[in-house]
Amino acid sequence: MKRLLALVAFLVALLPAAALSQTPVYLTQWGSPGTGSGQFMLPTGLATDASGNVYVADMRNNRIQKFTSNGGFLAEWGVGGSGGGQFNEAAGVAVDASGTVYVADRSNNRIQKFTGSGAYLGQWGSGGTGNGQFDGPFAVAVDATGFVYVADVGNNRIQKFTVGGDFVTQWGGPGRGDGMFNGPYGVAVDASGFVYVVDRFNNRIEKFTSDGSFVGKWGAYGSGNGQLSYPQGIAVDASGTQYVTDEDNRRVEAFTSGGAYLTQWGTQGTGNGQFSWPSGIAIDASGAVYVADFDLATVQKFGAGVTPTRTISWGRLKAAYR
């Protein structure tokens, strides 16, 4: 028994914490520049529903497109305009547990609400700085209890609403201090209700309680592990791991719920697993990660795969067991 315990301890020592994390590997992609079904012009926000369908905020085409988890085209809705169901830059998208779709209609300064097939349900918001008003809302997220969080970029704040659009609270303000923002371009909520905000021009992630109380922050400008250069999108998986699109570094970085760096993937280019301008990001219930590329007009899908760290020789293993 002592020899067995010694062997286990030896193996654990060879596997640092980072080795226990998984680095997603490239699976497939879809999309190309254009206006046809399955094509995109500046795709930004991404979301998935309980069935694994993927929703893309096709910003410059002023529409939402819906796909299967492998990129099969299902539906689209929206045209340019300011009426119900129309968009002026559909920038962000989120889906709640019941399948209702929320869209950040950026230049119309409002949130619109739809069924999963695109039937218009309602809207709220207008341009301004007051409660429930917006200045270029770019991202939207929904928590497990049904509250809606909006990244109100121009006002440097997060606003919280009921699913019906009733204002609940807000927090933020321009600056670099704790709980302040310089371009909150992304927002996500974990299963425990913590809210994560991409503070783009401060090159960091900030974490809050659901009522806006500051919890922590991480990230700094740079290209090293855990550093960021103009991050944009964020998604959180069931275990609380965050995935952030690190735009100028052409990669995705993953962090624990407390901000510890885990892993990264991606380089600049047009090949599989490469990025030009990674923007929106989403995770489905199976753990697959989807990344929209603003410049390449594509969505790439990644699945779990373990990155090897250190090879253990049979000779070293026998020596440890002895």
C-alpha positions in Angstrom: 0.0 0.0 0.0 2.8 2.4 0.9 4.4 1.8 -2.5 1.1 2.4 -4.3 0.6 5.7 -2.4 4.2 6.7 -3.3 3.4 6.0 -6.9 0.3 8.1 -6.9 2.1 11.0 -5.2 4.8 10.8 -7.8 2.4 10.9 -10.7 0.5 13.9 -9.2 3.8 15.7 -8.7 4.5 15.3 -12.4 1.1 16.9 -13.3 0.9 20.5 -12.4 -2.5 22.1 -12.0 -2.5 23.6 -15.5 -2.1 20.0 -16.9 -5.5 19.1 -15.4 -7.3 21.7 -17.5 -8.4 21.0 -21.1 -7.4 23.0 -24.1 -10.2 22.8 -26.7 -9.2 21.5 -30.1 -10.5 22.6 -33.5 -13.6 20.7 -34.8 -15.2 22.6 -37.6 -16.3 26.0 -38.9 -18.8 27.7 -41.1 -19.5 31.0 -42.7 -17.9 33.4 -45.3 -18.3 37.1 -46.1 -21.6 38.0 -47.7 -25.3 38.6 -47.3 -26.7 35.1 -48.0 -28.0 32.6 -45.5 -25.0 31.2 -43.6 -22.8 34.2 -44.6 -21.9 37.1 -42.3 -20.8 40.7 -42.3 -19.1 41.4 -39.0 -20.5 38.7 -36.7 -20.2 39.7 -33.1 -22.3 38.1 -30.4 -22.9 34.3 -30.1 -25.3 32.3 -27.9 -26.4 28.7 -27.6 -29.7 27.2 -26.4 -30.5 24.1 -24.4 -30.8 22.0 -27.6 -27.3 23.0 -28.7 -28.4 25.4 -31.5 -26.1 28.4 -32.1 -27.3 32.0 -32.6 -25.1 34.5 -34.4 -25.5 38.3 -34.1 -24.7 39.2 -37.8 -24.2 42.8 -37.0 -23.7 44.6 -40.3 -26.4 42.4 -42.0 -28.8 43.5 -39.3 -30.0 40.0 -38.5 -29.8 37.0 -36.2 -28.9 33.7 -37.8 -29.6 30.3 -36.2 -27.6 27.1 -36.8 -27.3 23.6 -35.6 -24.3 22.8 -33.5 -22.3 21.8 -36.6 -23.3 24.8 -38.7 -26.4 23.7 -40.5 -28.5 26.7 -41.3 -31.9 26.8 -39.6 -33.4 30.3 -39.7 -32.7 34.0 -39.8 -34.6 37.1 -38.9 -34.2 40.9 -39.0 -33.6 43.6 -41.5 -32.2 47.1 -41.2 -34.6 49.6 -39.5 -36.0 50.8 -36.2 -39.3 49.0 -36.1 -40.1 45.9 -34.0 -38.0 43.0 -35.2 -35.7 45.3 -37.2 -32.1 46.1 -36.3 -29.5 48.8 -36.6 -26.4 46.7 -35.8 -27.5 43.6 -34.0 -24.4 43.3 -31.8 -25.2 40.9 -28.9 -27.4 37.9 -28.4 -28.4 35.7 -25.4 -30.9 32.9 -24.9 -32.6 32.1 -21.6 -33.6 28.6 -20.2 -37.0 28.7 -21.9 -35.4 29.5 -25.4 -36.3 33.2 -25.5 -33.8 35.2 -27.5 -32.5 38.7 -26.4 -30.7 40.9 -28.8 -28.6 44.0 -28.1 -29.7 46.3 -31.0 -26.7 48.6 -30.7 -27.4 51.7 -32.7 -31.2 51.7 -31.9 -30.1 51.7 -28.2 -32.5 49.0 -27.1 -32.9 45.3 -26.3 -35.3 43.2 -28.4 -36.9 39.9 -27.4 -37.9 37.0 -29.7 -39.0 33.4 -29.7 -36.3 30.8 -30.7 -37.7 30.9 -34.2 -37.5 34.7 -34.5 -41.1 35.8 -33.7 -41.0 39.4 -32.2 -42.0 39.6 -28.6 -41.1 43.0 -27.4 -38.4 45.6 -26.7 -37.2 48.1 -24.2 -34.7 51.0 -24.0 -33.9 54.3 -25.8 -30.9 56.5 -26.2 -29.7 58.3 -23.1 -28.0 58.0 -19.7 -31.0 57.4 -17.4 -32.1 54.1 -15.9 -33.1 51.8 -18.7 -31.5 54.0 -21.4 -28.5 53.0 -23.4 -25.6 54.4 -25.4 -24.5 51.6 -27.8 -25.4 48.4 -25.9 -23.0 45.7 -27.2 -23.6 42.5 -25.3 -26.4 40.9 -23.3 -26.5 37.9 -20.9 -29.3 36.1 -19.0 -28.8 34.4 -15.6 -30.5 31.1 -14.4 -33.2 33.1 -12.5 -34.2 35.1 -15.6 -32.5 38.5 -15.0 -31.0 40.2 -18.1 -27.7 42.0 -17.9 -26.7 44.5 -20.6 -23.2 45.9 -21.4 -24.0 49.6 -21.9 -20.7 50.5 -23.5 -21.1 54.2 -24.1 -22.3 54.8 -20.5 -19.5 52.5 -19.1 -21.9 50.5 -17.0 -23.9 47.3 -16.6 -27.6 47.5 -16.3 -29.8 44.7 -14.9 -33.4 44.1 -15.9 -36.2 41.6 -15.5 -37.0 39.5 -18.5 -39.9 41.9 -19.2 -37.5 44.8 -19.4 -38.2 46.4 -16.0 -35.1 48.2 -14.6 -33.5 46.6 -11.5 -30.1 48.2 -10.9 -26.9 49.4 -12.5 -23.2 49.7 -11.7 -20.0 51.0 -13.2 -18.8 54.4 -14.4 -15.8 55.5 -16.5 -12.4 54.9 -15.0 -9.8 52.4 -14.0 -10.7 51.8 -10.4 -12.4 48.7 -9.0 -15.9 48.4 -10.4 -15.3 51.0 -13.1 -15.0 50.5 -16.8 -13.4 51.8 -20.0 -15.5 50.0 -22.6 -17.5 47.1 -21.1 -17.9 45.1 -24.3 -18.8 41.7 -22.9 -20.8 40.2 -20.1 -21.5 36.7 -18.9 -23.1 35.1 -15.8 -22.1 31.8 -14.1 -24.3 29.2 -12.5 -23.8 30.8 -9.1 -25.0 34.2 -10.4 -21.6 35.9 -10.5 -21.3 38.4 -13.3 -18.1 38.8 -15.4 -17.5 41.9 -17.5 -14.9 42.4 -20.2 -13.4 45.8 -19.5 -11.9 46.1 -23.0 -9.7 49.2 -22.9 -8.5 48.5 -19.4 -7.5 45.1 -20.6 -9.0 43.2 -17.8 -12.0 41.1 -16.6 -14.0 42.2 -13.6 -16.2 40.0 -11.4 -19.3 41.1 -9.5 -22.2 39.7 -7.5 -25.6 39.8 -9.2 -26.4 43.1 -7.6 -23.1 44.7 -8.8 -20.9 44.4 -5.7 -17.2 44.2 -6.8 -15.6 40.8 -6.2 -12.3 40.8 -8.1 -10.4 41.6 -11.3 -7.6 40.1 -13.4 -5.6 40.8 -16.6 -3.2 43.5 -17.7 -2.1 44.7 -21.1 0.3 42.4 -22.9 0.7 39.1 -24.8 1.9 36.8 -22.0 -0.2 34.1 -20.3 -3.1 35.8 -18.5 -2.5 39.1 -20.2 -4.9 40.7 -22.6 -4.9 43.1 -25.6 -8.4 44.5 -26.2 -10.5 41.6 -25.2 -14.1 41.5 -26.4 -16.2 38.5 -25.7 -16.6 36.2 -22.7 -18.5 33.0 -21.9 -18.6 30.8 -18.7 -19.0 27.1 -18.7 -20.9 24.9 -16.2 -17.8 24.6 -14.0 -17.2 28.3 -13.8 -14.3 28.4 -16.3 -14.2 31.6 -18.3 -13.3 31.8 -22.0 -12.2 35.3 -23.3 -11.6 36.4 -26.8 -8.3 38.2 -26.7 -8.7 40.1 -29.9 -5.4 41.8 -30.7 -3.5 38.7 -29.5 -5.6 36.6 -31.9 -6.4 33.9 -29.3 -8.8 32.7 -26.7 -7.7 32.5 -23.1 -9.3 30.5 -20.3 -9.4 31.4 -16.6 -10.8 29.9 -13.4 -13.7 31.6 -11.7 -11.2 33.4 -9.5 -9.1 34.6 -12.4 -6.2 32.1 -12.4 -4.8 31.5 -15.9 -5.5 28.0 -17.3 -4.8 27.8 -21.0 -5.0 29.5 -24.4 -5.3 28.6 -28.1 -5.1 30.4 -31.4 -2.7 32.4 -33.5 -3.0 34.9 -36.3 -4.0 33.5 -39.6 -6.9 32.1 -41.7 -6.3 28.4 -41.1 -8.3 26.1 -38.8 -8.0 27.2 -35.3 -6.5 30.5 -36.2 -8.1 34.0 -35.8 -8.0 37.4 -37.4 -10.4 39.2 -35.1 -12.0 36.9 -32.5 -15.1 38.6 -31.2 -18.2 36.7 -29.8 -17.9 33.5 -27.9 -20.4 30.9 -26.5 -20.3 27.5 -24.8 -23.0 24.8 -25.2 -24.1 22.3 -22.6 -21.6 19.7 -23.8 -18.7 22.1 -23.3 -18.1 22.9 -27.0 -16.8 26.4 -27.5 -17.9 28.6 -30.5 -15.9 31.6 -31.6 -17.0 34.2 -34.1 -14.3 35.9 -36.1 -15.4 39.5 -36.9 -12.9 39.9 -39.8 -13.0 36.4 -41.4 -16.8 36.2 -41.1 -16.7 32.7 -39.7 -17.8 30.7 -36.6 -15.3 28.1 -35.4 -16.2 25.2 -33.1 -13.8 23.7 -30.6 -14.2 20.6 -28.4 -12.4 19.3 -25.4 -9.0 17.8 -25.7 -6.2 17.5 -23.2 -2.9 19.2 -23.9 0.0 16.9 -22.9 2.5 18.3 -20.5 5.3 15.8 -19.6 6.1 12.3 -20.7 6.7 9.7 -18.0 9.1 7.0 -19.0 8.6 3.4 -18.0 12.0 3.5 -16.4 11.1 6.4 -14.2 7.8 4.8 -13.3 9.5 1.5 -12.2 12.1 3.4 -10.2 9.3 5.3 -8.4 7.4 2.2 -7.7 10.4 0.4 -6.2 
